[in-house]
């Protein structure tokens, strides 16, 4: 018999020698415990100041709107699911069932056995559907809130008509939709003055990712065309990031990532008085070609003062520009003739000349995400990505009145808004990516950053990881604040 081939020897299984099998190995160190999955639990302290909550959303709540005459009606919108193509979804709910918590004496609060009032769970009144991507903007039309308008990253603007029955119960019916743009960034309802002969009720403007701006009037009596295009503008060359109407509804100011500011003469009143630019559409047209106005990185916020004298824009790097607006009125022809001879100087000149750069502000160190004018006092508030809030005095050449450097710690300030019917226009509400809502009293001279805080409300997840407050509404009185959370929760706080 021939000897086995070398490969067959290598492939043979190795056998343990009988003597080795009987050898005992002494355990010197003893048994070593295996790692256990039962780690010590981590305690998380959840602080919740809310009196009510709405948790029907399955993902982040990007948008929130409040009915102008029935402030208990709240609309919210966001995405559903974790995928990039998750369909947008929203809800309307009513906060009127919420009972405010009474102010309790210290002895009652100190009793741990005393029954505590639970936060009220709110139920949806209507579901906003039909979008194929996230709903990122919502608005009720003015002046009576007859329609709710939703805008999404799918480019759709959808309109829902509100009806109220004899028992004051609200219901919504889908009316129509329009899809003219790739993505809608914002929707703003046009204010309507009581004696206005020009401005049409139920008008909204929207800004799109392609830079275009659209103005629609909603007319349900025209069944064939309920969404009527009033104007469409195409002068921005990059995404239109923000827009704001003047309080009288005559001008619409929009800004873009291309660092341009355009103030549109939507209703043609400025054109009739010879106050528009050469393009015939705007009363202000500024961009980065003017080095005095250039903001590297783009503009992302805009607001017009209560007297329609000037517009404030905020952008990358903490830049804020203040630009004068032309005056419209009975003597507009006289004003326009003066503009050719007289140059406006400083904030006191106000709207004597459209397009004049009145101030160039750089107090904050990062992008300006939000701007708000006080309704009754000469104040402008600016919230920044660096977590700070600055209050400017518009009557003193925009001098810094207060710099709240750690307003939301190191987390971005998402929104600031002055309270209209509370505190005589001195109270400011803010929210940030730290998940906290705060209220500030900005009276007095500049002081320490936390001296002006009146109150804060917690309940949302913060620290920038799946948390933060992406918006809020506070009505005309500011006595009840409703928030939109990046954590998918809507909370109601009592002031």
C-alpha positions as a printed NumPy array, in Angstrom:
array([[  0.   ,   0.   ,   0.   ],
       [  1.42 ,   3.346,  -1.005],
       [  2.106,   6.086,   1.518],
       [ -0.532,   8.859,   1.819],
       [ -0.045,  12.035,  -0.236],
       [  1.28 ,  15.108,   1.658],
       [ -1.952,  17.067,   1.053],
       [ -4.001,  14.257,   2.605],
       [ -1.852,  14.395,   5.749],
       [ -2.337,  18.172,   6.046],
       [ -6.112,  17.834,   5.616],
       [ -6.45 ,  15.199,   8.333],
       [ -8.059,  16.483,  11.554],
       [ -5.672,  17.199,  14.396],
       [ -6.122,  14.736,  17.273],
       [ -5.45 ,  15.567,  20.945],
       [ -2.894,  13.253,  22.548],
       [ -4.359,  11.035,  25.281],
       [ -1.797,  12.273,  27.857],
       [ -2.659,  15.903,  27.063],
       [ -6.359,  15.197,  27.498],
       [ -5.758,  14.106,  31.129],
       [ -3.732,  17.235,  32.012],
       [ -5.454,  19.595,  34.46 ],
       [ -4.962,  23.375,  34.084],
       [ -4.954,  25.136,  37.446],
       [ -7.213,  28.254,  37.725],
       [ -4.877,  30.826,  39.28 ],
       [ -6.984,  34.025,  38.932],
       [-10.396,  32.483,  39.559],
       [-13.518,  32.977,  37.509],
       [-13.754,  36.245,  35.565],
       [-17.248,  37.701,  35.542],
       [-18.714,  38.314,  32.133],
       [-19.95 ,  41.773,  31.154],
       [-23.61 ,  42.133,  31.953],
       [-26.166,  43.991,  29.881],
       [-27.899,  45.054,  33.081],
       [-26.105,  48.35 ,  33.517],
       [-27.054,  50.778,  36.222],
       [-30.091,  52.777,  35.033],
       [-29.52 ,  56.411,  34.091],
       [-31.853,  58.843,  35.794],
       [-33.338,  61.575,  33.587],
       [-35.029,  64.476,  35.31 ],
       [-37.877,  65.723,  33.101],
       [-39.019,  69.238,  33.907],
       [-42.399,  70.041,  32.352],
       [-44.125,  73.356,  32.998],
       [-46.895,  72.816,  30.455],
       [-50.61 ,  72.807,  31.259],
       [-51.476,  70.815,  28.115],
       [-49.83 ,  68.827,  25.338],
       [-50.558,  67.505,  21.845],
       [-48.549,  64.458,  20.744],
       [-50.224,  63.186,  17.55 ],
       [-47.149,  64.07 ,  15.457],
       [-44.782,  61.188,  14.778],
       [-41.833,  63.429,  13.915],
       [-40.601,  67.011,  14.245],
       [-43.149,  69.843,  14.279],
       [-41.782,  72.423,  11.846],
       [-44.664,  74.904,  11.62 ],
       [-47.297,  76.426,  13.889],
       [-50.065,  78.99 ,  13.301],
       [-52.789,  80.56 ,  15.44 ],
       [-56.218,  81.754,  14.332],
       [-56.376,  85.58 ,  14.426],
       [-59.836,  85.883,  16.039],
       [-60.17 ,  82.504,  17.774],
       [-56.748,  82.092,  19.417],
       [-57.64 ,  78.69 ,  20.854],
       [-57.493,  77.217,  17.33 ],
       [-53.922,  76.062,  16.63 ],
       [-52.545,  74.472,  13.463],
       [-49.276,  72.53 ,  13.401],
       [-47.37 ,  70.788,  10.624],
       [-44.346,  68.582,  10.101],
       [-43.268,  65.28 ,   8.625],
       [-44.357,  61.727,   9.366],
       [-41.73 ,  59.014,   9.496],
       [-37.954,  58.934,   9.294],
       [-37.419,  58.613,   5.541],
       [-36.296,  61.471,   3.311],
       [-39.517,  61.122,   1.351],
       [-41.758,  61.035,   4.434],
       [-45.114,  62.656,   3.611],
       [-46.025,  65.898,   5.305],
       [-48.835,  65.929,   7.81 ],
       [-50.44 ,  68.438,  10.099],
       [-53.251,  68.91 ,  12.585],
       [-55.657,  71.506,  13.902],
       [-56.618,  71.328,  17.566],
       [-58.499,  73.462,  20.079],
       [-56.908,  74.56 ,  23.356],
       [-60.154,  75.87 ,  24.905],
       [-60.584,  72.726,  27.085],
       [-57.319,  73.583,  28.86 ],
       [-57.851,  74.818,  32.405],
       [-55.096,  77.035,  33.73 ],
       [-53.333,  76.047,  36.907],
       [-54.279,  78.208,  39.887],
       [-51.639,  80.078,  41.814],
       [-51.161,  77.93 ,  44.913],
       [-49.902,  79.025,  48.32 ],
       [-46.406,  77.901,  49.287],
       [-47.745,  75.543,  51.965],
       [-49.818,  73.67 ,  49.394],
       [-46.972,  73.35 ,  46.916],
       [-44.673,  72.1  ,  49.657],
       [-46.958,  69.174,  50.48 ],
       [-45.71 ,  66.171,  48.498],
       [-48.926,  64.256,  49.221],
       [-51.136,  66.988,  47.768],
       [-52.782,  66.049,  44.462],
       [-51.103,  67.675,  41.475],
       [-53.049,  68.929,  38.469],
       [-52.148,  66.865,  35.412],
       [-51.319,  68.25 ,  31.991],
       [-54.306,  68.069,  29.616],
       [-54.014,  65.86 ,  26.554],
       [-55.409,  67.6  ,  23.456],
       [-57.111,  65.797,  20.58 ],
       [-56.963,  66.623,  16.858],
       [-59.88 ,  68.529,  15.404],
       [-58.755,  68.17 ,  11.779],
       [-55.922,  66.375,   9.972],
       [-53.972,  68.241,   7.277],
       [-53.098,  65.759,   4.537],
       [-52.273,  65.756,   0.83 ],
       [-48.618,  66.826,   0.986],
       [-45.956,  64.411,  -0.223],
       [-43.153,  66.045,   1.772],
       [-42.824,  67.914,   5.056],
       [-45.161,  70.79 ,   5.903],
       [-42.806,  73.577,   6.926],
       [-45.081,  76.64 ,   6.957],
       [-48.683,  77.403,   7.96 ],
       [-50.807,  80.555,   8.079],
       [-54.379,  81.65 ,   8.712],
       [-55.568,  84.375,   6.368],
       [-56.364,  87.887,   7.573],
       [-58.373,  89.626,   8.828],
       [-60.864,  86.952,  10.   ],
       [-58.996,  83.675,   9.515],
       [-61.452,  82.277,   6.984],
       [-58.812,  79.987,   5.486],
       [-55.854,  77.91 ,   6.655],
       [-52.958,  77.693,   4.199],
       [-50.218,  75.047,   4.318],
       [-46.95 ,  75.024,   2.405],
       [-44.602,  72.094,   1.965],
       [-41.234,  70.986,   0.709],
       [-43.177,  69.338,  -2.124],
       [-43.932,  72.813,  -3.514],
       [-47.646,  72.512,  -2.796],
       [-49.735,  75.274,  -1.27 ],
       [-52.976,  73.773,   0.013],
       [-55.953,  75.778,   1.273],
       [-58.639,  74.697,   3.76 ],
       [-61.832,  76.641,   4.422],
       [-62.997,  77.155,   8.   ],
       [-66.654,  76.891,   8.992],
       [-68.146,  77.509,  12.427],
       [-71.581,  76.102,  13.294],
       [-74.243,  77.488,  15.622],
       [-72.57 ,  75.83 ,  18.617],
       [-69.289,  77.581,  17.747],
       [-67.698,  74.302,  16.669],
       [-65.04 ,  74.703,  13.992],
       [-64.621,  72.42 ,  10.995],
       [-62.318,  72.514,   7.964],
       [-62.834,  71.542,   4.318],
       [-60.14 ,  71.274,   1.654],
       [-60.684,  73.985,  -0.976],
       [-57.853,  73.92 ,  -3.53 ],
       [-54.116,  73.627,  -4.069],
       [-51.422,  75.182,  -6.239],
       [-47.989,  73.853,  -7.147],
       [-45.83 ,  76.353,  -9.009],
       [-42.464,  75.945,  -7.239],
       [-40.049,  73.166,  -6.157],
       [-40.228,  73.946,  -2.413],
       [-42.102,  76.505,  -0.312],
       [-39.979,  78.147,   2.396],
       [-42.527,  80.469,   4.006],
       [-46.096,  81.772,   3.783],
       [-47.174,  85.165,   5.168],
       [-50.771,  86.483,   5.345],
       [-51.335,  90.05 ,   4.175],
       [-52.629,  92.448,   6.87 ],
       [-55.786,  94.327,   5.941],
       [-56.351,  97.822,   7.331],
       [-59.987,  98.515,   8.374],
       [-60.445, 101.336,   5.829],
       [-58.281,  99.94 ,   3.059],
       [-59.637, 100.46 ,  -0.457],
       [-56.795,  98.629,  -2.199],
       [-55.764,  95.536,  -0.231],
       [-57.842,  92.411,  -0.709],
       [-58.711,  90.18 ,   2.243],
       [-57.55 ,  86.549,   2.341],
       [-54.313,  87.293,   0.495],
       [-51.066,  85.42 ,   1.2  ],
       [-47.508,  85.598,  -0.098],
       [-45.026,  82.736,  -0.346],
       [-41.302,  82.438,  -0.982],
       [-39.763,  79.495,  -2.785],
       [-36.466,  77.651,  -3.017],
       [-35.986,  78.831,  -6.611],
       [-36.053,  82.458,  -5.441],
       [-39.516,  83.256,  -6.749],
       [-42.18 ,  85.111,  -4.755],
       [-45.911,  84.588,  -5.296],
       [-48.962,  86.465,  -4.037],
       [-52.37 ,  84.748,  -4.053],
       [-55.886,  85.87 ,  -3.188],
       [-58.309,  83.151,  -2.091],
       [-61.813,  83.494,  -3.529],
       [-64.093,  80.473,  -2.944],
       [-66.904,  82.089,  -4.953],
       [-64.942,  81.386,  -8.135],
       [-65.202,  77.609,  -8.287],
       [-63.069,  77.373, -11.413],
       [-60.212,  79.469,  -9.964],
       [-60.368,  79.845,  -6.169],
       [-56.608,  80.548,  -5.922],
       [-55.982,  83.675,  -7.957],
       [-52.405,  84.802,  -8.628],
       [-52.106,  88.522,  -7.832],
       [-48.376,  88.826,  -8.518],
       [-45.369,  86.634,  -9.21 ],
       [-41.8  ,  87.912,  -8.949],
       [-38.519,  86.409, -10.184],
       [-35.744,  88.864,  -9.271],
       [-34.068,  86.814,  -6.509],
       [-31.413,  84.518,  -7.973],
       [-31.253,  82.066,  -5.053],
       [-33.646,  80.663,  -2.445],
       [-36.053,  83.217,  -0.951],
       [-35.494,  82.636,   2.75 ],
       [-37.936,  85.025,   4.474],
       [-40.679,  87.54 ,   3.825],
       [-42.684,  90.089,   5.798],
       [-45.601,  92.401,   5.01 ],
       [-45.648,  95.977,   6.228],
       [-48.256,  96.427,   9.012],
       [-50.503,  98.345,   6.599],
       [-50.241,  95.552,   3.99 ],
       [-48.943,  97.859,   1.243],
       [-45.379,  96.541,   0.943],
       [-43.932,  93.021,   0.928],
       [-40.238,  92.698,   1.838],
       [-38.34 ,  89.543,   0.875],
       [-34.728,  88.416,   1.293],
       [-32.651,  85.681,  -0.266],
       [-29.533,  83.567,   0.046],
       [-28.099,  85.738,  -2.74 ],
       [-27.96 ,  88.59 ,  -0.137],
       [-30.631,  90.639,  -1.881],
       [-33.48 ,  92.664,  -0.345],
       [-36.528,  93.46 ,  -2.455],
       [-39.518,  95.452,  -1.219],
       [-42.429,  94.858,  -3.591],
       [-45.176,  97.33 ,  -4.471],
       [-47.796,  94.566,  -4.579],
       [-50.889,  96.744,  -5.037],
       [-49.351,  99.369,  -7.332],
       [-49.848, 102.343,  -5.026],
       [-46.171, 103.316,  -5.073],
       [-46.064, 103.01 ,  -8.865],
       [-49.078, 105.317,  -9.133],
       [-47.104, 107.898,  -7.156],
       [-43.871, 107.461,  -9.069],
       [-41.987, 105.835,  -6.178],
       [-40.926, 102.519,  -7.717],
       [-37.499, 101.568,  -9.03 ],
       [-36.717, 101.271, -12.72 ],
       [-38.108,  97.727, -12.745],
       [-41.565,  99.11 , -11.885],
       [-42.095,  96.409,  -9.249],
       [-40.058,  97.393,  -6.197],
       [-39.569, 100.437,  -3.976],
       [-36.292,  99.019,  -2.632],
       [-33.87 ,  96.808,  -4.553],
       [-30.508,  96.11 ,  -2.92 ],
       [-28.002,  93.31 ,  -3.377],
       [-24.355,  92.419,  -2.885],
       [-23.286,  94.485,  -5.896],
       [-23.563,  97.439,  -3.507],
       [-20.603,  96.911,  -1.157],
       [-22.359,  98.884,   1.59 ],
       [-25.131,  96.289,   1.602],
       [-23.141,  93.139,   0.853],
       [-23.603,  90.288,   3.35 ],
       [-21.439,  87.279,   2.569],
       [-23.438,  84.111,   3.207],
       [-26.922,  85.46 ,   2.534],
       [-29.909,  87.025,   4.334],
       [-32.3  ,  84.944,   6.428],
       [-34.654,  87.24 ,   8.362],
       [-36.669,  90.395,   7.696],
       [-39.09 ,  92.68 ,   9.563],
       [-40.771,  96.039,   8.911],
       [-41.31 ,  98.55 ,  11.726],
       [-44.87 ,  99.41 ,  12.894],
       [-44.86 , 102.793,  11.099],
       [-43.594, 101.336,   7.798],
       [-40.614, 103.704,   7.961],
       [-37.827, 101.183,   7.522],
       [-37.075,  97.5  ,   7.065],
       [-34.541,  95.421,   9.02 ],
       [-32.799,  92.426,   7.451],
       [-30.514,  89.911,   9.164],
       [-28.009,  87.515,   7.725],
       [-24.85 ,  85.485,   8.046],
       [-22.067,  86.565,  10.377],
       [-24.396,  88.565,  12.619],
       [-25.02 ,  91.305,  10.037],
       [-28.116,  93.506,  10.299],
       [-28.952,  96.22 ,   7.759],
       [-31.577,  98.918,   8.305],
       [-33.043, 100.369,   5.098],
       [-35.482, 103.26 ,   4.699],
       [-38.868, 102.892,   2.988],
       [-40.751, 105.524,   0.963],
       [-43.815, 107.149,   2.478],
       [-47.182, 106.51 ,   0.888],
       [-50.11 , 108.821,   1.507],
       [-52.049, 111.769,   0.278],
       [-48.905, 113.815,  -0.258],
       [-46.905, 111.063,  -1.963],
       [-46.278, 113.222,  -5.058],
       [-44.787, 115.97 ,  -2.921],
       [-42.7  , 113.468,  -1.004],
       [-41.326, 111.952,  -4.203],
       [-40.287, 115.361,  -5.543],
       [-38.487, 116.116,  -2.29 ],
       [-36.588, 112.842,  -2.479],
       [-34.763, 114.002,  -5.584],
       [-33.446, 117.02 ,  -3.675],
       [-33.052, 115.815,  -0.11 ],
       [-31.113, 112.879,   1.273],
       [-32.396, 111.131,   4.396],
       [-30.048, 111.036,   7.352],
       [-30.178, 108.423,  10.115],
       [-33.103, 106.631,  11.705],
       [-35.   , 109.875,  12.331],
       [-35.369, 110.273,   8.568],
       [-37.408, 107.075,   8.619],
       [-39.151, 106.487,   5.33 ],
       [-38.366, 109.817,   3.68 ],
       [-36.336, 108.015,   1.041],
       [-36.677, 104.402,  -0.052],
       [-33.493, 102.381,  -0.28 ],
       [-31.315, 104.514,   1.993],
       [-29.116, 102.383,   4.273],
       [-29.772, 103.883,   7.699],
       [-27.638, 101.551,   9.826],
       [-25.17 ,  98.675,   9.538],
       [-25.125,  96.612,  12.76 ],
       [-22.692,  93.843,  13.788],
       [-23.231,  93.199,  17.505],
       [-23.702,  89.421,  17.369],
       [-21.179,  86.861,  16.205],
       [-23.284,  84.503,  14.09 ],
       [-26.267,  84.434,  11.753],
       [-29.39 ,  86.473,  12.57 ],
       [-32.273,  83.991,  12.479],
       [-35.127,  86.193,  13.72 ],
       [-36.124,  89.86 ,  14.034],
       [-39.041,  91.557,  15.79 ],
       [-40.158,  95.161,  16.303],
       [-42.024,  96.237,  19.442],
       [-45.6  ,  97.275,  18.556],
       [-45.52 , 100.341,  20.839],
       [-41.9  , 101.188,  21.636],
       [-38.899, 102.094,  19.439],
       [-37.252,  98.694,  19.881],
       [-35.858,  96.037,  17.567],
       [-34.972,  92.552,  18.851],
       [-32.557,  90.24 ,  17.029],
       [-31.946,  86.563,  17.805],
       [-28.758,  84.856,  16.676],
       [-27.334,  81.411,  16.055],
       [-24.749,  82.239,  18.739],
       [-27.524,  82.007,  21.381],
       [-27.758,  85.727,  22.08 ],
       [-30.478,  88.368,  21.816],
       [-29.788,  92.056,  21.192],
       [-32.272,  94.882,  21.745],
       [-31.689,  98.012,  19.646],
       [-33.161, 101.458,  20.3  ],
       [-34.514, 102.574,  16.924],
       [-35.001, 106.169,  18.139],
       [-31.296, 106.564,  18.968],
       [-29.68 , 105.53 ,  15.719],
       [-30.13 , 101.863,  16.613],
       [-27.895, 101.988,  19.675],
       [-27.61 ,  98.736,  21.636],
       [-30.022,  98.888,  24.552],
       [-29.378,  95.395,  25.876],
       [-27.203,  92.472,  24.812],
       [-28.403,  89.194,  26.358],
       [-25.379,  87.117,  25.465],
       [-26.479,  83.798,  26.973],
       [-30.219,  84.073,  26.267],
       [-30.315,  80.423,  25.164],
       [-26.814,  79.454,  26.223],
       [-24.786,  78.292,  23.215],
       [-27.849,  77.114,  21.297],
       [-29.431,  78.956,  18.39 ],
       [-32.252,  81.415,  19.056],
       [-35.043,  80.334,  16.702],
       [-37.651,  83.06 ,  17.248],
       [-38.12 ,  86.327,  19.127],
       [-41.432,  88.186,  19.292],
       [-42.651,  91.128,  21.331],
       [-45.9  ,  90.644,  23.25 ],
       [-48.602,  92.977,  21.95 ],
       [-51.174,  93.15 ,  24.74 ],
       [-49.071,  92.619,  27.835],
       [-46.322,  94.706,  29.419],
       [-46.874,  97.818,  27.269],
       [-44.644,  96.46 ,  24.504],
       [-41.624,  95.892,  26.769],
       [-41.981,  92.1  ,  27.037],
       [-40.185,  89.824,  24.574],
       [-40.678,  86.068,  24.179],
       [-37.964,  83.835,  22.73 ],
       [-37.367,  80.158,  22.017],
       [-34.27 ,  78.209,  21.098],
       [-32.687,  74.893,  20.299],
       [-32.024,  74.399,  24.01 ],
       [-35.71 ,  73.431,  24.269],
       [-36.638,  76.377,  26.482],
       [-39.055,  79.297,  26.064],
       [-38.157,  82.486,  27.924],
       [-39.726,  85.891,  28.469],
       [-37.711,  89.078,  28.943],
       [-38.494,  92.539,  30.263],
       [-36.275,  94.829,  28.188],
       [-36.936,  98.081,  30.053],
       [-34.016, 100.017,  31.47 ],
       [-30.449, 100.428,  30.347],
       [-28.141,  97.613,  29.324],
       [-27.345,  95.209,  32.131],
       [-26.296,  91.673,  32.937],
       [-27.579,  89.032,  30.551],
       [-30.049,  87.33 ,  32.898],
       [-31.308,  90.347,  34.841],
       [-34.136,  90.976,  32.394],
       [-35.578,  87.42 ,  32.327],
       [-39.11 ,  87.369,  33.716],
       [-39.926,  83.682,  33.345],
       [-38.946,  80.508,  31.531],
       [-40.881,  77.423,  30.517],
       [-39.404,  73.952,  30.067],
       [-40.773,  70.663,  28.795],
       [-39.188,  70.038,  25.407],
       [-36.088,  67.976,  24.829],
       [-33.152,  70.279,  24.216],
       [-29.38 ,  70.329,  23.857],
       [-29.718,  70.367,  20.075],
       [-30.015,  66.566,  19.742],
       [-33.48 ,  65.721,  18.467],
       [-34.863,  68.576,  20.488],
       [-35.41 ,  72.284,  20.652],
       [-38.348,  74.604,  20.066],
       [-38.845,  75.411,  16.377],
       [-41.536,  78.047,  16.862],
       [-44.323,  79.366,  19.067],
       [-47.49 ,  81.437,  19.014],
       [-48.675,  83.628,  21.887],
       [-51.791,  85.404,  20.641],
       [-52.41 ,  89.103,  21.177],
       [-52.125,  88.95 ,  24.962],
       [-49.174,  86.617,  25.496],
       [-50.958,  84.928,  28.379],
       [-50.763,  81.475,  26.785],
       [-47.834,  80.187,  24.705],
       [-48.101,  77.183,  22.373],
       [-44.883,  75.67 ,  21.047],
       [-43.733,  73.499,  18.148],
       [-41.099,  70.999,  19.245],
       [-38.372,  69.31 ,  17.257],
       [-39.144,  66.351,  19.537],
       [-42.596,  65.995,  17.917],
       [-44.512,  67.433,  20.875],
       [-46.662,  70.566,  21.085],
       [-46.88 ,  72.095,  24.554],
       [-49.16 ,  74.755,  26.045],
       [-47.724,  77.043,  28.718],
       [-49.441,  79.553,  30.968],
       [-47.74 ,  82.926,  31.394]])
